[in-house]
Amino acid sequence: MDEIRQRLAVLAPVKVELIDDSALHAGHAGARSGGGHYRLSIVSAAFAGKNTVFRHRMIYDALGDMMRKEIHALAIQAETPEDL
């Protein structure tokens, strides 16, 4: 989870809440391959003017190869400070 937070730092978030739900998915195909299940709530001014799909792409880009290995599933809530 520390590496996820480090990679998300490029988005200059003012808030990051990351929850590891992997234990809830024990036995799931993604869990067997080692990929974790996470919930992410992130607030960043970098999302201003971007739609939900683009915000998610920004997060996927920041996480890079982790999305193919360490992360099997990621539920995302991405907002700007103004959205709150």
Stockholm file with secondary structure:
# STOCKHOLM 1.0

chainA/1-84         MDEIRQRLAVLAPVKVELIDDSALHAGHAGARSGGGHYRLSIVSAAFAGKNTVFRHRMIYDALGDMMRKEIHALAIQAETPEDL
#=GR chainA/1-84 SS CHHHHHHHGGGCCSEEEEEECGGGGTTSHHHHTTCEEEEEEEECGGGTTCCHHHHHHHHHHHHGGGGTTTEEEEEEEEECGGGC
#=GC SS_cons        CHHHHHHHGGGCCSEEEEEECGGGGTTSHHHHTTCEEEEEEEECGGGTTCCHHHHHHHHHHHHGGGGTTTEEEEEEEEECGGGC
//
